[in-house]
Amino acid sequence: MRMFTLSMLGLSVALAQGAASAAPSLTLERTPIDAQASQWLAPAPALKQGGRLQLAAKALQVLDGQGRVLGELPGRFETLDHRAEGDGLLVATLDKQRQQALLARFDASSGWGAPHYLPATRYAIEGLCLYRDSAANDFLFLVGEEGIGEQWLVAEHAQPLAEARLVRSLSLPPQSAFCQVDDASHSLFINEENVGLWRYPAAAEAPLLREPVDLVAPFGGLAKAVAGMAVVPGGLLALDPAARALHLYQRSAGQWLRAGTLSLQGLKEPEQVSARVAGKGLELLLADDQGTHRGVLGWAPQAPHSQPPVAQVKALVQTDGVPSLGDAADDPAIWVHPRQPALSRVFGTDKKGGLLAYDLQGKQLQDLRVGRLNNVDVRGGFQYGAHLVDLAVASNRDRNSLHLFAIDPASGELSDIGQVPTELKEIYGLCLFKDSEQAIHAIANDKDGRFVQYRLDASNGQVTGTLVRSFSTATQSEGCVADDRSQRLFIAEEDVAVWALDARAEGSTQLDKVLGVGGPVQDDIEGLALYHGKGGDYLVVSSQGNDRYVVVDAAPPYRLRGSFQVGLNGALGIDGASETDGLEVTSANLGGPWAEGLLVVQDGRKRMPEGKQNYKYVPWAAVAQALGLN
């Protein structure tokens, strides 16, 4: 590893880099700026004169490039972060006297707006940092004592919400006080004193997992402990105050790799750093006990290639949570009322206990505690004794059976009408198919990849099922959906592909590949649903591995139409959807926002606030607009 020596106006500095280059130099001002903390302003069209944001003794200040104060918010504050948007800045800081986090917006024309305080916490706030997602939702992370942390939705497009919303609680390392977020990679960086520097996914729907960026020696390159951090395109800078060092990291292939270390022997325990790209290097602000030092570093990381943003849609309704705790909600089905579409219902499985029915406002109407039901599907026109009823069928994992429910055509009320045993040892997924003779078939699968198809009958008042065929996939499958019009069945082999085959009892079981894992689809492949539109039929796929939903034509050559995510709806207080198992869609006009149809997705991570799993309702019109569908 090659060493470069830098002059720093009396400070001894060395930079270690893996690639040879001209020796850079770091120059600091002789007289430090009188500020407790300072950040370079992010680029903003309306703040061309803006230079930096800083905490003075009794105010939060915005300064131009010449150090002139453009605006001042009186108060005693500590720690800060900001994001720029349009004509102003969104600034987060901590009010020392009230011990509360606050948001304030600075506009180039009107100055500081009134502060928006977050609710008082039960813990002392040690640090905070902002995060902006790809839909321009602004979040504030709070880092507290003894491993307590929280994520709050605080603004949209840098406009503070009237009331911040708690998204989720975070279990963080017990000795943490500093954080920073890289919006481009959706990475939250948290220090752990005497241990290392960690990366967490920052997205609101992401799992709470962590991976080390660097660890304390001898396990990594840190001397003691990380304090302040700064993010630049493709790079991360982290201070090690006690060691008087600045560590540099380069983002490569989705990971953060150590790129070198600066020795800052002339500074006294620097704890804050800010950086911005300037020419072929970086401009730095380094704050220690003597104030804030300005400097220029002749090192710049290579900016990663930006990925196009994923289309975002919002849910307009969420259901009541399922009764059971943990991973319980699984698969929805939609029943359309034959005369009054507004009275249609959504059925959802609670795989720890039964079948639930919801209205179009998400209110739970029924809870049938009949066993561990995994998947559910619906078809109309089933002869049950002397009555013609609509039928819901679910896979019952307690008895490895097909569990049948009659749907009252007037009220939509479910009633249990019996079960059909199957040959499966561990029944899993299920879907229904109505053939050209109007017979209803239940197609179920086992975790070993085996599928069985039963023709259902209850004409004499007793439910029965006749096994008409079986076939298999090489590995575990669950999701399936049948297209009654084309007599085509789609099945999801979770780690491999979506396949199509003939749905008829006498049809071929030859599998035709629709799309495989890779690209827009990441395993597990879960729920499948069909939308029958005027301009074409679409297959909707739950790509659980990347929390996306993929749309393809439902006929060969199965052209990819795009993918989208269900993001949070801050105005309605509805979180996004992620880790989706089952989904369902209808093209029926259910009125209001559902005039072009309704998409229902299971939400595996209930956030804002955290709670029991539920189902989200998305207008199909929003999906069609996002993907440019007919």
C-alpha positions in Angstrom: 0.0 0.0 0.0 1.5 3.3 -1.1 1.8 6.2 1.3 1.4 9.8 0.4 2.5 12.7 2.7 0.4 15.8 2.6 1.1 19.3 3.9 -1.6 20.7 6.2 -0.3 24.1 7.5 1.4 22.6 10.5 -0.6 19.4 10.7 1.0 16.1 9.8 -1.2 14.1 7.4 -0.8 10.8 5.6 -3.1 9.1 3.1 -2.9 5.4 2.3 -4.4 4.4 -1.1 -4.5 1.2 -3.0 -4.0 2.9 -6.4 -1.0 5.1 -7.3 -1.7 8.7 -8.2 -0.2 12.1 -7.8 0.4 13.0 -4.1 -2.7 15.0 -2.9 -2.5 17.8 -0.4 -4.9 18.8 2.3 -4.8 22.5 3.3 -6.7 23.9 6.3 -7.5 27.5 7.2 -5.1 29.0 9.9 -8.0 30.3 11.9 -10.9 27.9 12.6 -14.5 28.9 12.1 -16.3 29.6 15.3 -18.9 26.9 15.0 -19.8 23.8 17.0 -20.7 21.9 13.9 -21.0 22.8 10.2 -22.1 21.2 6.9 -21.6 22.1 3.3 -24.9 22.9 1.8 -26.2 20.4 -0.7 -26.8 21.9 -4.2 -30.1 23.8 -4.4 -31.1 26.0 -7.4 -32.4 28.8 -5.2 -29.4 28.8 -3.0 -26.6 29.6 -5.4 -25.0 31.8 -2.9 -25.3 29.3 -0.1 -22.1 28.0 1.4 -22.7 26.1 4.6 -25.0 25.4 7.5 -23.6 25.8 11.0 -24.4 25.7 14.7 -23.2 28.9 16.4 -23.4 29.4 20.1 -27.0 30.6 20.2 -28.4 30.0 16.6 -28.6 27.8 13.6 -27.3 29.7 10.6 -27.2 29.5 6.8 -24.2 31.2 5.3 -23.2 32.0 1.8 -19.8 31.3 0.2 -18.3 34.4 1.7 -19.4 33.6 5.2 -22.3 36.1 5.3 -25.3 35.0 7.3 -28.3 34.4 5.0 -30.7 33.4 7.8 -30.5 32.7 11.6 -32.8 30.5 13.8 -32.2 31.5 17.4 -31.7 28.7 20.0 -29.2 26.3 21.5 -28.8 23.3 19.3 -26.5 20.3 18.8 -25.9 18.0 15.9 -27.5 18.7 12.5 -28.3 17.3 9.1 -30.1 18.6 6.1 -31.5 17.9 2.6 -32.0 20.5 -0.2 -35.1 20.6 -2.4 -36.1 23.3 -4.9 -36.1 26.7 -3.3 -34.9 25.7 0.2 -33.5 23.3 2.8 -35.0 20.9 5.3 -32.8 21.0 8.4 -32.9 18.6 11.4 -31.3 19.3 14.7 -31.7 18.8 18.4 -33.0 21.5 20.8 -30.7 21.3 23.8 -33.1 22.9 26.2 -36.2 20.9 25.3 -34.2 17.7 24.5 -36.3 17.2 21.4 -35.5 16.7 17.8 -36.9 19.3 15.4 -37.3 20.1 11.7 -37.1 23.5 10.2 -37.3 24.7 6.6 -35.2 27.5 5.2 -36.4 29.2 2.1 -34.2 31.4 0.0 -36.9 34.1 -0.3 -38.6 33.9 3.1 -35.9 32.6 5.5 -36.6 30.2 8.4 -40.0 28.8 8.9 -41.5 27.8 12.3 -39.8 24.7 13.8 -41.7 21.4 13.8 -40.9 19.4 16.9 -41.0 15.6 17.1 -42.7 14.2 20.2 -40.5 14.0 23.3 -38.7 10.7 23.6 -38.3 8.5 26.6 -34.5 8.4 26.0 -31.8 10.9 25.5 -31.1 11.6 21.8 -27.4 11.2 21.0 -27.5 11.7 17.3 -29.8 12.1 14.3 -29.6 12.0 10.5 -31.9 12.5 7.6 -32.8 10.1 4.7 -34.6 10.8 1.5 -36.0 7.8 -0.4 -36.5 7.5 -4.1 -40.1 8.8 -3.8 -38.8 12.0 -2.1 -40.1 11.0 1.3 -37.9 12.5 4.1 -37.2 10.4 7.2 -35.3 11.2 10.4 -33.3 8.6 12.2 -32.9 9.1 16.0 -30.0 7.4 17.8 -30.5 7.1 21.6 -29.0 5.7 24.7 -28.5 2.0 25.3 -29.3 0.9 21.7 -32.6 2.7 21.3 -33.4 4.1 17.8 -36.3 5.2 15.8 -37.2 6.1 12.2 -39.8 8.9 11.6 -41.5 10.1 8.5 -41.0 13.9 8.8 -41.5 15.5 5.3 -42.3 15.1 1.7 -40.2 16.9 -0.9 -38.6 18.8 2.0 -41.9 20.1 3.2 -42.3 19.2 6.9 -45.5 17.2 7.7 -47.9 18.8 10.2 -47.3 15.8 12.3 -44.4 13.4 12.1 -45.2 9.7 12.0 -43.2 7.0 13.7 -42.3 4.4 11.1 -40.5 1.9 13.2 -38.4 1.3 16.3 -34.8 0.2 15.8 -32.6 -2.0 17.9 -29.1 -0.4 17.5 -25.7 -1.1 19.1 -25.7 -0.1 22.8 -23.0 2.5 22.5 -24.0 4.5 19.4 -24.1 8.3 19.0 -23.5 9.1 15.3 -25.3 8.2 12.1 -25.3 9.2 8.4 -27.4 8.1 5.4 -26.4 7.6 1.8 -29.6 8.2 -0.1 -28.3 6.7 -3.3 -27.6 3.3 -1.8 -30.3 3.6 0.9 -27.6 2.9 3.5 -27.8 3.9 7.2 -24.4 4.1 8.9 -24.2 3.7 12.7 -21.2 3.7 14.9 -20.6 1.3 17.8 -18.0 2.5 20.2 -14.9 0.3 20.4 -16.5 -2.2 18.0 -16.9 -0.7 14.5 -19.0 0.9 11.9 -22.2 -0.7 10.6 -24.5 -0.4 7.6 -28.2 -0.9 7.9 -30.8 -0.7 5.1 -32.4 2.7 5.4 -35.7 2.1 3.4 -38.8 2.2 5.5 -39.8 -1.3 4.5 -36.4 -2.9 4.8 -35.5 -5.6 7.3 -33.5 -4.6 10.3 -30.2 -6.3 9.3 -26.7 -5.0 9.6 -23.3 -5.6 8.0 -19.9 -4.3 9.0 -18.3 -1.5 7.0 -15.2 -1.6 9.2 -14.2 -3.0 12.6 -11.7 -2.0 15.3 -8.3 -3.5 14.9 -7.2 -6.3 14.8 -10.4 -7.3 13.0 -10.5 -4.2 10.8 -8.8 -0.9 10.1 -10.3 1.3 12.8 -8.0 2.4 15.6 -10.7 3.1 18.3 -14.2 4.3 17.5 -16.0 6.1 14.7 -17.7 9.5 15.3 -18.9 11.9 12.7 -19.4 10.7 9.1 -19.9 12.3 5.7 -21.2 10.8 2.4 -20.2 11.9 -1.0 -21.1 10.2 -4.3 -19.5 6.7 -4.1 -17.7 7.5 -0.9 -17.9 7.6 2.8 -15.6 9.4 5.3 -15.6 8.5 9.0 -13.7 10.2 11.9 -11.8 8.2 14.6 -11.5 11.0 17.2 -9.3 9.5 19.8 -6.9 8.2 17.1 -7.1 11.6 15.3 -7.8 9.8 12.0 -10.1 10.1 9.1 -11.0 6.9 7.3 -12.0 6.8 3.7 -14.3 4.2 2.0 -15.2 3.6 -1.6 -18.5 2.0 -2.7 -17.9 -0.9 -5.1 -20.4 -3.6 -6.2 -22.8 -2.7 -3.5 -20.2 -2.9 -0.7 -18.0 -0.3 1.1 -14.3 -1.0 0.9 -11.6 0.7 2.9 -9.7 3.1 0.6 -7.3 4.7 3.1 -6.7 6.7 6.2 -5.8 10.3 7.0 -3.8 11.0 10.2 -5.0 14.3 11.7 -2.5 14.7 14.5 -2.9 18.5 14.7 -6.6 18.4 15.6 -8.0 17.8 19.0 -10.5 14.9 19.0 -12.4 16.0 15.8 -15.9 14.6 16.0 -17.8 16.2 13.0 -16.9 16.1 9.3 -18.7 17.3 6.2 -17.5 16.9 2.6 -18.5 17.9 -0.9 -17.0 17.3 -4.3 -14.8 20.1 -5.6 -13.0 19.6 -8.9 -11.0 16.4 -8.7 -11.1 16.3 -4.9 -13.2 17.1 -1.9 -13.8 20.1 0.3 -13.9 19.3 4.0 -15.2 20.8 7.1 -13.6 19.2 10.2 -14.9 20.3 13.7 -12.9 19.8 16.9 -12.7 21.5 20.3 -11.2 24.6 18.7 -13.9 25.1 16.1 -14.4 24.1 12.5 -11.5 23.8 10.0 -12.0 24.1 6.2 -9.8 22.1 4.0 -9.4 20.5 0.5 -8.5 16.8 0.1 -7.1 15.6 -3.2 -9.0 12.3 -3.2 -12.4 11.6 -4.7 -14.1 8.2 -5.0 -15.5 7.0 -8.3 -19.2 7.7 -8.3 -21.3 4.5 -9.0 -23.6 4.2 -11.9 -27.0 5.4 -10.9 -29.9 2.9 -11.3 -33.2 4.1 -12.7 -35.8 4.5 -9.9 -38.5 1.9 -9.5 -42.0 3.0 -10.2 -43.9 3.8 -7.0 -47.6 3.4 -6.3 -49.5 4.1 -3.0 -52.1 2.1 -1.1 -55.3 4.0 -0.4 -56.6 1.5 2.2 -55.1 -0.9 4.6 -57.1 -3.6 6.4 -57.3 -4.2 10.1 -54.4 -6.4 11.3 -54.8 -10.1 11.3 -55.6 -11.6 14.7 -52.3 -13.6 15.1 -48.9 -12.2 15.9 -45.8 -12.6 13.7 -45.8 -14.0 10.2 -49.5 -14.7 9.9 -51.2 -12.9 7.0 -50.5 -14.7 3.7 -52.9 -14.7 0.8 -55.9 -12.6 -0.3 -58.8 -13.2 -2.7 -61.4 -10.7 -4.0 -65.1 -11.5 -4.2 -67.1 -9.1 -6.4 -70.7 -8.5 -5.4 -72.9 -9.3 -8.4 -75.2 -6.3 -8.1 -73.6 -3.8 -5.7 -69.8 -3.7 -6.4 -69.3 -1.4 -3.4 -70.3 -4.3 -1.2 -67.6 -6.5 -2.5 -65.2 -8.2 -0.1 -61.6 -9.2 0.3 -60.8 -12.5 2.0 -57.5 -13.0 3.6 -55.8 -16.0 5.3 -54.4 -15.9 8.8 -52.2 -18.9 8.4 -52.0 -19.3 12.1 -55.7 -19.6 12.6 -58.3 -19.0 10.0 -60.0 -17.0 7.2 -60.9 -13.3 7.4 -63.3 -11.1 5.5 -62.9 -7.4 5.0 -65.0 -4.7 3.3 -63.5 -2.2 0.8 -62.7 0.2 3.6 -60.4 -2.5 5.2 -62.7 -3.2 8.2 -62.7 -6.8 9.3 -66.2 -8.3 9.0 -65.7 -12.0 9.7 -63.1 -14.1 11.4 -63.5 -17.9 10.9 -61.1 -19.7 13.3 -61.1 -23.0 11.4 -57.4 -23.9 11.3 -54.1 -22.9 9.6 -55.3 -21.7 6.2 -52.5 -20.8 3.8 -53.9 -19.7 0.4 -57.4 -18.9 -0.7 -59.2 -18.4 -4.0 -62.7 -17.6 -5.2 -65.0 -18.7 -8.1 -68.7 -18.0 -8.8 -71.5 -20.4 -9.7 -71.0 -23.5 -7.6 -73.8 -25.9 -7.1 -74.3 -26.6 -3.4 -77.3 -28.9 -3.0 -80.3 -27.0 -4.3 -78.5 -23.6 -4.2 -76.1 -21.9 -6.5 -73.4 -20.2 -4.4 -70.1 -18.5 -4.9 -67.2 -20.5 -3.6 -64.1 -19.7 -1.6 -61.5 -22.5 -1.1 -58.5 -22.5 1.1 -55.6 -24.9 1.8 -55.9 -26.2 5.3 -52.4 -27.1 6.7 -53.8 -28.7 9.8 -55.5 -31.4 7.9 -53.8 -31.2 4.5 -57.2 -30.6 3.0 -59.2 -28.3 0.7 -61.4 -26.2 3.0 -64.6 -25.0 1.2 -66.7 -21.9 2.1 -70.0 -20.8 0.6 -70.3 -17.1 -0.1 -73.8 -15.7 0.3 -74.5 -13.9 -3.1 -76.5 -11.1 -1.4 -74.4 -10.3 1.7 -71.0 -11.8 0.9 -71.0 -13.7 4.2 -68.8 -16.8 4.4 -70.0 -20.1 5.8 -68.0 -23.3 6.3 -69.4 -26.1 4.1 -66.7 -28.8 4.6 -63.4 -30.1 3.6 -61.9 -32.4 0.9 -58.9 -34.5 2.0 -55.9 -34.5 -0.4 -52.9 -36.9 -1.0 -50.5 -34.1 -0.1 -48.3 -34.6 3.0 -47.8 -30.8 3.6 -50.3 -28.8 1.6 -49.2 -25.3 0.8 -50.4 -23.1 -2.1 -53.8 -23.2 -3.8 -55.8 -21.7 -6.7 -59.1 -22.4 -8.4 -59.9 -23.0 -12.1 -63.3 -23.1 -13.8 -63.3 -25.2 -16.9 -65.4 -24.9 -20.1 -68.1 -27.1 -18.6 -68.3 -24.8 -15.6 -66.8 -27.3 -13.2 -64.6 -25.8 -10.5 -61.2 -27.4 -9.9 -58.9 -26.8 -6.9 -55.2 -27.0 -7.7 -53.0 -27.3 -4.6 -49.3 -28.0 -4.1 -47.0 -29.5 -1.5 -43.7 -28.1 -0.3 -41.9 -30.8 -2.2 -43.1 -29.4 -5.6 -46.0 -31.8 -6.2 -49.3 -30.4 -7.6 -52.7 -32.1 -7.4 -55.8 -31.1 -9.2 -59.3 -31.9 -7.8 -62.7 -31.5 -9.5 -65.0 -30.2 -6.8 -68.7 -31.2 -6.4 -71.4 -30.6 -3.8 -74.5 -31.1 -5.9 -76.0 -33.5 -3.3 -75.2 -31.2 -0.4 -71.9 -32.9 0.5 -68.6 -31.6 -0.7 -66.4 -34.0 -2.5 -63.3 -33.9 -4.7 -62.1 -36.1 -7.5 -58.4 -36.2 -8.3 -58.0 -35.6 -12.0 -54.3 -35.2 -12.4 -51.0 -34.4 -10.7 -47.6 -33.0 -11.8 -44.5 -31.6 -10.2 -41.9 -28.9 -10.3 -38.3 -29.7 -9.3 -38.3 -27.6 -6.2 -40.8 -25.9 -3.8 -43.7 -23.9 -5.3 -46.6 -22.0 -3.8 -48.2 -19.3 -5.8 -50.5 -20.2 -8.7 -53.4 -18.7 -10.7 -55.6 -20.0 -13.5 -56.9 -18.1 -16.5 -60.3 -19.5 -17.1 -60.7 -17.8 -20.5 -57.4 -19.1 -22.0 -57.5 -22.4 -19.9 -53.9 -21.6 -18.9 -52.4 -22.2 -15.4 -49.5 -20.2 -14.0 -47.4 -21.5 -11.2 -44.5 -20.1 -9.2 -41.5 -22.3 -8.5 -40.1 -20.0 -5.8 -36.4 -20.0 -6.5 -36.5 -20.7 -10.2 -39.2 -19.3 -12.4 -42.9 -18.7 -13.2 -44.2 -21.4 -15.5 -47.3 -21.8 -17.6 -49.2 -25.0 -18.6 -52.6 -26.2 -19.7 -55.1 -25.9 -16.9 -57.5 -28.6 -18.2 -57.6 -31.9 -16.4 -56.8 -33.7 -19.7 -54.2 -31.1 -20.8 -50.5 -31.3 -21.1 -48.3 -30.8 -18.1 -45.5 -29.5 -20.2 -44.1 -26.4 -18.4 -43.5 -23.2 -20.5 -41.2 -20.7 -18.9 -42.8 -17.2 -18.4 -39.9 -15.5 -16.6 -37.1 -16.6 -14.4 -35.3 -15.4 -11.3 -32.9 -12.6 -12.2 -33.3 -9.1 -13.4 -36.6 -7.7 -12.1 -37.6 -10.9 -10.3 -35.7 -12.0 -7.2 -36.4 -15.1 -5.2 -38.7 -15.9 -3.6 -41.3 -15.7 -6.3 -44.6 -15.7 -4.4 -48.1 -14.7 -5.2 -49.5 -14.6 -8.8 -52.7 -12.8 -10.0 -54.4 -12.1 -13.4 -55.8 -8.8 -14.6 -58.2 -9.0 -17.5 -58.2 -5.6 -19.1 -59.7 -4.1 -22.2 -56.3 -3.6 -23.8 -54.9 -7.0 -22.7 -54.4 -9.5 -19.9 -51.6 -9.1 -17.4 -49.9 -11.5 -15.0 -48.9 -9.8 -11.7 -46.0 -11.5 -9.8 -44.8 -10.9 -6.2 -41.0 -10.7 -6.4 -40.4 -11.1 -2.6 -36.6 -10.9 -2.8 -36.6 -7.2 -3.8 -40.1 -6.2 -2.5 -41.4 -5.5 -6.0 -44.3 -6.5 -8.2 -43.6 -7.5 -11.8 -46.2 -7.3 -14.6 -46.0 -9.3 -17.8 -48.4 -10.1 -20.6 -50.5 -13.1 -19.7 -50.0 -14.6 -23.1 -46.9 -15.7 -25.1 -44.3 -14.4 -25.5 -45.1 -13.0 -22.0 -43.6 -9.6 -22.6 -42.3 -7.8 -19.6 -44.3 -4.7 -18.9 -42.4 -3.4 -15.9 -42.2 -3.5 -12.1 -43.3 -1.3 -9.2 -43.2 -1.0 -5.5 -46.0 -0.1 -3.1 -44.6 2.8 -1.2 -45.9 4.6 1.9 -48.8 7.0 1.8 -47.8 9.7 4.2 -51.0 11.7 3.8 -53.2 8.7 4.8 -50.7 7.3 7.3 -50.4 4.0 5.4 -47.1 2.3 5.2 -45.8 0.6 2.1 -45.9 -3.1 1.4 -42.9 -5.5 1.5 -42.0 -9.2 1.8 -45.3 -9.9 0.1 -46.6 -13.5 0.0 -49.9 -13.5 -1.7 -51.7 -11.0 -3.9 -54.9 -10.7 -5.9 -56.3 -8.3 -8.5 -59.6 -7.7 -10.2 -60.5 -5.7 -13.3 -64.1 -5.3 -12.1 -65.4 -1.7 -11.6 -65.9 -1.5 -7.8 -66.5 2.2 -7.9 -64.6 5.2 -6.7 -60.8 4.8 -6.8 -61.4 1.1 -7.8 -63.2 2.0 -11.0 -60.5 0.4 -13.1 -59.9 -2.5 -10.7 -58.3 -3.3 -7.4 -55.0 -4.8 -6.4 -54.6 -6.4 -2.9 -51.2 -7.3 -1.6 -50.2 -9.0 1.7 -47.8 -6.8 3.7 -45.2 -8.8 5.5 -43.8 -5.9 7.5 -46.4 -3.6 9.1 -44.9 -0.2 9.8 -46.0 3.4 10.7 -46.7 2.3 13.3 -45.4 -1.3 13.7 -48.2 -3.8 14.3 -49.8 -7.0 13.1 -49.5 -7.9 9.4 -52.3 -6.8 7.1 -53.4 -6.3 3.5 -53.0 -3.2 1.4 -55.5 -2.0 -1.3 -54.0 -0.3 -4.4 -56.1 1.2 -7.3 -55.2 -0.6 -10.5 -55.4 2.8 -12.2 -52.2 3.8 -10.3 -50.4 0.7 -11.5 -51.5 1.2 -15.1 -50.3 4.8 -15.0 -47.0 4.0 -13.4 -46.2 1.3 -16.0 -47.9 2.8 -19.0 -50.4 0.0 -19.4 -53.5 0.0 -21.6 
